[in-house]
Amino acid sequence: MRYILIKMTKLSVNINKIATLRNARGGNLPDILKAAIDCERFGAQGLTVHPRPDERHIRYQDARDLKPLVITEFNIEGNPEQPFIDLVLEVKPHQVTLVPDAHDAITSNQGWDTIKYRNHLTDIITTFQKAGIRTSIFVDPDPKMAESAAYTGTDRIELYTEAYAASYLKNREKAIAPFMATAEAATKSNIGLNAGHDLNLDNLRYFVQRIPDILEVSIGHALIADALYFGLETTIQLYLRELKPWLPV
């Protein structure tokens, strides 16, 4: 049997949890900047940070300090309130991902209603795109949300994959179905596809095999947790292996 390698989904490592560990003790151990450099050195094709207003993990200054060091792709996620908008326009990452997380949310727990907030998102996206920053909108697995996102002018959407991860072991075919439908709607609307949230070594390969148009996955919590056992370099390589779309021909 022969195999062919088609376009590979990129891995962006979210380093928020490394910052959580640093902040728990104070000081600068672990060093966020060194960790970011090492992630890239170990094979990561991008770095993601998600600063929140209380700076409980990544701090706004971390984003400023990281920009000149990142040699792959820098993605900043967050709720586009004015301080966040100002930070993104100052730092000018390669990509900004808009996430509607409340201040008291432990982690991101919903996507945008791109119908209700279309005008709001359009204004913000226009601002970022004028600054040369690629935009992505965090959305639930609903084709209508992808179709409406197209009217905002966004470059990409990021599929919020928590529901897929939660149901994967029970019935992975059923779990993936709404994501495939949403991905199809996005592709028809000429929007690029990212994905993230609770993807891990168990469920990642199946997701990208069934939705091969995924350009990038952003993974943090599971990857950093795995690194406690396997080490950061080995863990990144394990995730990259899951993203290799080797298919029989």
C-alpha positions in Angstrom: 0.0 0.0 0.0 1.3 3.5 -0.9 0.6 6.7 1.1 0.3 10.3 0.1 0.8 13.3 2.4 -1.7 16.1 1.7 -1.7 19.6 3.3 -1.1 19.4 7.0 -3.1 21.3 9.6 -0.8 23.6 11.7 -0.4 23.3 15.4 -0.6 26.5 17.5 0.4 25.9 21.1 -1.6 27.9 23.6 0.8 28.8 26.5 -1.7 30.1 28.9 -1.3 27.2 31.3 2.4 27.8 31.5 1.6 31.4 32.6 -0.9 30.0 35.2 1.9 28.0 36.8 4.2 31.0 36.8 1.6 33.2 38.4 0.7 30.7 41.1 4.1 31.2 42.7 5.1 34.6 41.6 8.5 35.4 40.0 9.4 34.2 36.5 9.5 30.4 36.8 8.6 29.0 34.3 9.8 31.7 32.0 7.0 32.4 29.4 9.4 33.8 26.8 11.7 30.8 27.0 8.8 28.4 26.9 7.5 30.1 23.7 10.9 29.9 22.0 11.2 26.3 23.0 7.7 25.4 21.7 8.7 26.7 18.3 12.1 25.0 18.5 10.3 21.7 19.3 8.1 22.0 16.2 5.1 24.2 17.0 3.9 26.1 14.0 2.3 28.9 16.0 1.8 30.3 19.5 -1.5 31.3 21.0 -2.2 33.5 24.0 -5.5 34.5 25.5 -5.1 37.4 27.9 -8.1 38.1 30.1 -8.9 41.3 32.0 -7.8 39.9 35.4 -4.5 38.6 33.9 -4.8 35.4 35.8 -2.5 33.6 33.3 -1.2 35.5 30.3 -0.6 39.2 31.0 -0.9 42.0 28.5 2.8 42.6 28.9 3.5 39.0 28.0 1.8 39.6 24.6 4.0 42.7 24.1 7.2 40.8 25.1 6.4 37.8 22.9 5.7 39.6 19.6 9.4 40.2 18.7 10.4 36.7 19.6 7.7 34.7 17.7 9.1 33.4 14.4 6.2 31.3 13.4 2.7 32.7 13.8 1.4 34.7 16.7 -2.4 34.4 17.6 -4.0 36.5 20.3 -7.5 35.4 21.5 -9.9 37.4 23.5 -13.1 39.3 24.0 -12.8 42.5 21.9 -13.4 45.0 24.6 -11.5 48.3 24.2 -8.4 47.3 26.3 -8.1 44.1 24.2 -8.6 46.0 21.0 -5.9 48.5 22.0 -3.5 45.7 22.8 -4.0 43.9 19.5 -3.5 47.0 17.5 -0.3 47.8 19.5 1.2 44.3 19.2 -0.1 43.5 15.7 -0.1 39.7 15.8 -0.5 37.6 12.7 -4.0 36.7 13.8 -6.6 37.8 16.3 -9.4 35.4 17.4 -12.5 37.0 18.8 -14.0 35.1 21.7 -17.1 36.2 23.6 -15.9 35.0 27.0 -17.3 36.7 30.2 -14.9 38.1 32.8 -15.8 35.3 35.2 -15.5 32.4 32.8 -13.0 29.8 33.8 -12.4 29.1 30.2 -14.1 29.9 26.9 -17.5 28.3 26.9 -19.5 29.6 23.9 -19.1 30.9 20.4 -20.4 34.1 18.9 -24.0 34.5 17.8 -22.8 35.9 14.4 -26.4 36.9 13.5 -27.1 38.9 16.5 -23.7 40.5 16.7 -23.0 40.8 13.0 -22.7 44.6 12.9 -20.6 44.7 16.1 -18.2 42.0 14.7 -18.0 43.7 11.3 -16.8 47.0 12.9 -14.1 45.3 14.9 -13.0 43.0 12.1 -12.7 46.0 9.8 -10.5 47.8 12.4 -8.1 44.8 12.7 -7.9 44.1 9.0 -7.0 47.7 8.3 -4.1 47.1 10.6 -3.0 44.1 8.5 -4.2 41.5 11.1 -5.9 38.3 10.0 -9.2 37.8 11.8 -11.0 34.7 13.1 -14.3 34.4 15.0 -14.9 31.7 17.6 -18.2 29.9 16.7 -20.3 27.0 17.8 -20.9 24.1 15.4 -23.9 25.6 13.6 -23.9 26.2 9.8 -25.9 29.3 10.3 -23.2 30.9 12.4 -20.6 30.2 9.7 -22.8 31.6 7.0 -23.5 34.7 8.9 -19.9 35.1 9.8 -19.1 35.5 6.2 -21.0 38.8 6.1 -18.7 40.3 8.8 -15.8 40.0 6.4 -13.8 37.7 8.7 -10.9 35.7 7.2 -11.6 32.6 9.3 -13.8 31.1 11.9 -12.6 28.9 14.8 -14.8 25.9 15.5 -15.4 25.6 19.3 -14.8 21.9 19.7 -15.7 21.2 23.4 -19.0 19.5 22.4 -17.0 17.2 20.0 -14.5 16.3 22.7 -17.1 15.6 25.3 -19.0 13.2 23.1 -16.1 11.6 21.1 -15.8 8.4 23.2 -19.6 7.8 23.2 -20.2 8.2 19.4 -17.6 10.0 17.4 -19.5 9.9 14.2 -22.4 11.7 15.8 -20.1 14.1 17.6 -18.3 15.2 14.4 -21.4 15.6 12.3 -22.4 19.2 13.2 -18.8 20.3 12.8 -18.6 18.8 9.4 -21.8 20.6 8.4 -20.4 23.9 9.8 -17.1 23.4 8.0 -18.9 22.8 4.7 -20.9 26.0 5.2 -17.7 28.0 5.9 -15.9 26.6 2.9 -18.9 27.5 0.6 -18.7 31.0 2.1 -14.9 31.2 1.3 -13.9 31.4 5.0 -10.9 29.6 6.4 -11.2 27.1 9.2 -9.5 26.9 12.5 -10.5 24.7 15.5 -9.8 24.5 19.2 -10.9 23.7 22.8 -10.4 20.3 24.4 -8.8 18.7 21.4 -6.2 16.1 22.6 -4.2 13.1 21.6 -7.3 10.8 21.7 -9.6 12.8 19.5 -7.4 15.1 17.3 -6.6 12.8 14.4 -10.2 11.8 13.7 -11.3 15.4 13.7 -8.8 16.6 11.1 -9.2 13.5 9.0 -13.0 14.1 8.8 -12.5 17.8 8.3 -9.3 18.1 6.2 -9.8 21.8 5.5 -8.8 22.7 9.0 -5.9 25.2 8.6 -4.9 25.4 12.3 -5.7 23.9 15.7 -5.0 25.8 18.9 -4.3 23.5 21.8 -3.2 24.4 25.3 -4.6 22.7 28.3 -4.4 19.1 27.2 -1.0 19.6 25.6 0.5 21.2 28.7 -1.0 18.5 30.8 0.5 15.8 28.6 3.8 17.6 28.8 3.9 16.8 32.6 4.3 13.2 31.7 6.0 13.2 28.3 8.0 16.4 28.4 7.3 19.4 26.2 9.3 18.4 23.2 8.0 14.9 23.0 4.4 16.1 23.5 4.6 18.6 20.7 5.9 15.9 18.4 3.1 13.6 19.5 0.5 16.2 18.5 2.2 16.9 15.2 2.1 13.2 14.5 -1.6 13.2 15.0 -2.0 16.0 12.5 -0.2 14.3 9.7 -2.9 13.4 7.1 -1.4 10.2 5.8 -4.0 8.5 3.6 -3.9 5.2 1.7 -4.2 5.5 -2.1 
